[in-house]
Amino acid sequence: MRSIKWKLIAMYLGLVLIVMIVSGTYILLSLRNIEIDKSRAQLESYAEKINEQVVESVGEENFQTELMKTVTNAVGIQGNILDANGDTIASTTELKAPYPTYTDQAIIAAMNGMTSFSSGKRSTDSLGLLKEWMSYAMPAQADEDGRSYIVYTRLDAGDMQDSLNQTTQTIVAAVAIALFLAAIMGYVFAQTLTGPILALTKGAKSLAEGGGLNQSLKVRSSDEIGQLTSSFNYMASELTKNMSEISREKNRLEILLHNMSDGVFSFSKDGDLMIANAAAAEMLGVEEMTMDFSQFIRAYDINSSVYLDMGNE
């Protein structure tokens, strides 16, 4: 991923993904807490109704009959009455004994005189199927003989979990759609940034190779990239003027050298021939001068006192 365009797209997608994951997680946790609070309120309301209409109103021998008459507004809630030892003596899941036996931390807390709510407890239902339950237990006392009982209600959490799973699937689908749209928008966004930069890169490379002096890039915006493009166009224009001036000066120098009556040779610091005018070639009796400086002084036995060594300068 060497292109800045793909880096920008990857960063954009990463940002969208992080935001969607964080927001989706927050939504799921919020929904779960709302559902748990709602279920707790339903369980507590049903337990209070059982306490008022059954435990405090009738004798223990009529608990089962009156318990079956209690109605809750929520679907799937089970109601139970346990004695002080935690044994079930009435239940909405069975019409007669033997009743289900429950082992729940909420019951233990109620046996110690405290109301308790628990969620995520796994146990079997009346058909032997393993389910996840939310339960509520509260201590109760009969008005007639003062005996202690425990009202225990529980609710199948499967419906809540199914609802959360559907919400999770919806969020995952939303994340996928958001990433797809973000990829398109990120590509367009990155293209608007990297397009002018790529044009500048090609233009600079063309200048470095000695061409493209007359090029003028289109300024597409007034931001920093647009200002950089304007500066590049100005630089190319100034280079064109400077190169034209240098070319004119070179032509003048060549005209002067070739029209001089004196022979002139010019060598580089490495000894390579750079300039030899027509008068010099005529004096030496050659059509074209091809020798370097070392060959030149040896071929014509030139004494070192007749030339000036400028050294590295």
Secondary structure as GFF3:
##gff-version 3
##sequence-region A 1 313
A	DSSP	alpha_helix	4	50	.	.	.	ID=ss1
A	DSSP	pi_helix	51	55	.	.	.	ID=ss2
A	DSSP	three_ten_helix	60	62	.	.	.	ID=ss3
A	DSSP	alpha_helix	63	69	.	.	.	ID=ss4
A	DSSP	beta_strand	77	83	.	.	.	ID=ss5
A	DSSP	beta_strand	88	91	.	.	.	ID=ss6
A	DSSP	alpha_helix	105	111	.	.	.	ID=ss7
A	DSSP	beta_strand	116	124	.	.	.	ID=ss8
A	DSSP	beta_strand	130	141	.	.	.	ID=ss9
A	DSSP	beta_strand	148	156	.	.	.	ID=ss10
A	DSSP	alpha_helix	158	208	.	.	.	ID=ss11
A	DSSP	alpha_helix	224	258	.	.	.	ID=ss12
A	DSSP	beta_strand	265	267	.	.	.	ID=ss13
A	DSSP	beta_strand	273	276	.	.	.	ID=ss14
A	DSSP	alpha_helix	278	284	.	.	.	ID=ss15
A	DSSP	alpha_helix	293	299	.	.	.	ID=ss16
A	DSSP	three_ten_helix	304	306	.	.	.	ID=ss17
###
